[in-house]
Amino acid sequence: MSSSEPWQSDLEQMYREMYPTLYAYALRILKDHALAEEAIQDTFCIACAKREQALSNPKPRGWLMLTLKHVMQNMLRAQRKVQRLLFLTAGEEQPAEAPELLDVDVLFGDVSNSEDFRLLKRIALDQCTIVELAQDLGISVEACKKRVQRARKRLQKKLKV
């Protein structure tokens, strides 16, 4: 594959050289092949967007490792938020030991396409407020609260089966 820009060949070379190391690191932390590959893809998307910063860094490979670390931290943080959302019900506390972190879309694939799950993800991952969500949906705040409450109950019911 020939590159039209010099920075592309530099990033391609770093990708080829660093992929095994980055993959081993991501797999060790995330414990999932698909998530590890996704984290590396996100890392190189960031590297392409910040190519000048990445390539002018005195240690570009270290820059990549640090960027991957931050990407994985963000992924794990987002997963914990979703897990907290799933365990939070009226008066119920999150278990002391949360289950192993997994890709939420894969884990709940049968419900992830539902409107309910999208609502709950907007609140948990995007940290969208009920007011913002109501505005986006074009409904009243009270209607939005009720929709989210019903979505939580339906999801919890599906997960208990």
SULWO-V138690 format. One record per residue. RES is the residue in three letters. SS is DSSP state (H for helix, E for strand, L for the rest). D_CENTER is the distance of its C-alpha to the mean C-alpha in Angstrom with 2 decimals. Layout:
res & ss & d_center
RES & SS & D_CENTER
RES & SS & D_CENTER
//
This chain:
res & ss & d_center
MET & L & 30.46
SER & L & 32.11
SER & L & 30.30
SER & L & 31.70
GLU & L & 30.44
PRO & H & 31.15
TRP & H & 27.70
GLN & H & 26.21
SER & H & 28.41
ASP & H & 27.51
LEU & H & 23.76
GLU & H & 24.58
GLN & H & 26.76
MET & H & 24.20
TYR & H & 21.71
ARG & H & 24.48
GLU & H & 25.54
MET & H & 22.29
TYR & H & 20.26
PRO & H & 21.84
THR & H & 21.35
LEU & H & 17.72
TYR & H & 17.04
ALA & H & 19.09
TYR & H & 17.34
ALA & H & 13.77
LEU & H & 15.24
ARG & H & 17.10
ILE & H & 14.21
LEU & H & 11.58
LYS & L & 14.55
ASP & L & 13.26
HIS & H & 14.57
ALA & H & 12.15
LEU & H & 9.08
ALA & H & 11.58
GLU & H & 12.61
GLU & H & 9.33
ALA & H & 8.99
ILE & H & 12.64
GLN & H & 12.47
ASP & H & 10.16
THR & H & 12.67
PHE & H & 15.56
CYS & H & 14.49
ILE & H & 14.63
ALA & H & 17.85
CYS & H & 19.33
ALA & H & 18.67
LYS & L & 20.14
ARG & H & 22.57
GLU & H & 25.50
GLN & H & 23.85
ALA & H & 22.55
LEU & H & 25.87
SER & H & 28.16
ASN & L & 26.66
PRO & L & 29.32
LYS & L & 26.88
PRO & H & 24.40
ARG & H & 23.25
GLY & H & 22.59
TRP & H & 20.68
LEU & H & 18.43
MET & H & 17.99
LEU & H & 17.23
THR & H & 14.67
LEU & H & 12.95
LYS & H & 13.26
HIS & H & 11.59
VAL & H & 8.59
MET & H & 8.41
GLN & H & 9.24
ASN & H & 6.48
MET & H & 3.99
LEU & H & 7.04
ARG & H & 7.76
ALA & H & 5.26
GLN & H & 6.59
ARG & H & 9.90
LYS & H & 10.07
VAL & H & 9.89
GLN & H & 12.34
ARG & H & 14.52
LEU & H & 14.74
LEU & H & 15.88
PHE & H & 18.45
LEU & L & 19.75
THR & E & 22.88
ALA & L & 26.20
GLY & L & 27.52
GLU & E & 25.14
GLU & L & 23.40
GLN & L & 20.38
PRO & L & 21.87
ALA & L & 22.69
GLU & L & 20.77
ALA & L & 17.42
PRO & L & 16.88
GLU & L & 15.09
LEU & L & 11.30
LEU & L & 10.33
ASP & L & 8.02
VAL & H & 8.76
ASP & H & 9.74
VAL & H & 11.96
LEU & H & 13.28
PHE & L & 14.23
GLY & H & 14.92
ASP & H & 18.31
VAL & H & 17.25
SER & H & 13.95
ASN & L & 16.24
SER & L & 18.34
GLU & H & 18.74
ASP & H & 18.45
PHE & H & 14.92
ARG & H & 13.91
LEU & H & 15.85
LEU & H & 14.28
LYS & H & 10.67
ARG & H & 12.22
ILE & H & 13.77
ALA & H & 11.23
LEU & L & 8.06
ASP & L & 10.29
GLN & L & 12.99
CYS & L & 15.44
THR & L & 18.90
ILE & H & 21.19
VAL & H & 23.49
GLU & H & 20.97
LEU & H & 19.81
ALA & H & 23.52
GLN & H & 24.36
ASP & H & 21.76
LEU & H & 23.10
GLY & L & 26.65
ILE & L & 27.63
SER & L & 29.08
VAL & H & 27.19
GLU & H & 29.01
ALA & H & 28.13
CYS & H & 24.44
LYS & H & 24.69
LYS & H & 26.48
ARG & H & 24.03
VAL & H & 21.08
GLN & H & 23.43
ARG & H & 24.45
ALA & H & 20.95
ARG & H & 20.17
LYS & H & 23.47
ARG & H & 23.06
LEU & H & 19.68
GLN & H & 21.20
LYS & H & 24.24
LYS & H & 22.44
LEU & H & 20.66
LYS & H & 24.05
VAL & L & 25.70
//
